[in-house]
Amino acid sequence: MNETKFIKIGLAGLASVALVAAYFVLRPPQSAPPRELRVSMTPEVIARGKFIYNVAGDCDSCHGERDFSKFGGPVLLSGSGFLFPPELGLPGKVVASNITMDVETGIGAWSDGEKLRANREGIGRYGHSFRHTSDSDAQALVASLNT
């Protein structure tokens, strides 16, 4: 009888741990609402954003549609998003979002504050997570994306 009691207590404990773990895994990330702002669209800020996008961040290496049948997988369409082919050996299905200014499929309907929050806090428009960039670099990237 004592063994049955211990088994029931153990199973209840495991169920409790599983529920707590599920809560932390499945809950949406906490985040402040996006700020109300318009980024500066000066030529200098846009140029810095283009440098961050193309060179420092190499954003097109994931967000650009690529042709891996050619050496180096050149970018075919910048910012359009990309489903990585399974031949690359990545675990699971890896998809980079469309970050073009297209209103229907990209980030064209996002406010500057939503784009900035996605870069800075790692939280997308609908609550999914990204992460880490400095204020000035994130704003320059938003300015570049706005072009």
N, C-alpha and C positions, 0 to 999 in steps of 0.2 A: 504494500500500500504506500509506503514511503517513497518507493521508486517512482510510482505513478505521479505522486505529488511533485517530486523534483523534476520530472519530465515536463509536467504541465507548467511549472514555474519557469523552467528553462525556455520552453516554447513561447510563453508569454513575454519573456525578456527579449528573445530574438525578434519577435514580432514588433515590440516597442522600438528596438534599435532600427529595424527596417523602416518603420514609419518615420522616425526622426531623420534617417538618412534620405528617404524619399522626399521629405519636406525640403531639405537643404539642396538637393539636386534639382528638384522640379520647380521651386519657387522662382518667380521672375527676379532679375537683379533690381536692387534698390537704386533709384536715381532721382535727381531733381528734374523738374520739367526743363525742356530746352529754354535757353535764354532768348529774350527778344532782342535781336541785334541784326545789323546789316554790316557785313565785313567791308573794309576799305577795298575799292576796286582800282587802285592806282596801278600804273604800269609796273612799278617796282614790286609791289606786293604780288601781282599776278605772275611776274617773272620768277620771284622766289617760290611761289606755289608750283609753277611748272618745273622748276629745278627739284623741288622736294618730290613731286609726283614722278618725274622721269629718271632722276639720278639718285638722290638720297634715299627715297622710299622705294624706288623701283616698283611702283604700284602696278604698272602694266604687266609685270611678270606674273601676276595672278589675275588682275582685273581685266586684262586685255585678252581678246580672242586670239589664240595662237595656232600656228601651223607646225606641229611637231613632226611632220613628215620631212621638214627641211632642217638643216643643221642649225642648232641654237633655238629652234622654235620661234621664229620671228612673229611679232605682233601683227595681226591682220586688222583688228578693230579695237582701238584704244578705249578702255573703260567699260566695255560691253559685258563683262562678266565671262566666266569660263567654267566649264565642267571638266575637271582634270581626268584624262583617260586612265583606265585601270592599269595600262601597261607601265605607267610611271611607278607603280608599286606603293602608292600611298594607301594608308589604311582607310577603308570605307569609301564613301562617296564624298569627294571634296569639291565644293562649288564656291567660286569667288563671285560676289554680287556684282550686278550691273550698276556702275556708278556714273553713267552718262547722264546728261541733263534731260533725257527722255522722261516725260511726265508719267507715262503709262508703265514703263518697265524699269526705269532708272530712278534717280534721286531728284528729278526735275521739279517734283511737287514738294520737296522738303524745304523747310525754311533754313536760313543760314544757321540759326540756333540749333536745329536738329542735326545738321551736318557737323557742326562744331562739337556737339555732345557726342556724336558717333566717334569722332576722332579723339576727343579728350577723355571722355568717361567710358568709352567702349560700349555705349548703349545706342542702338539703332532706333529708328523712328517708332517701331512697334515693340520695343523692349528687348530685342536680342542684343547680345554682348559683343563688343570689340575692345580696344584699349590703347593707352598712353601716347601722347604727343604734347609738346610745349604749346602754350597759348599762341605765340606769334606764328609758329610753324603751322599749327592747325588752322589759323585764320588765313594764312597765305595759301594753304592747300584748298580751303573753301573758295577763296577768290579765284584760284586757277580752275577749279571744278565749275564755277559759275560761268566761265567762258566757254 
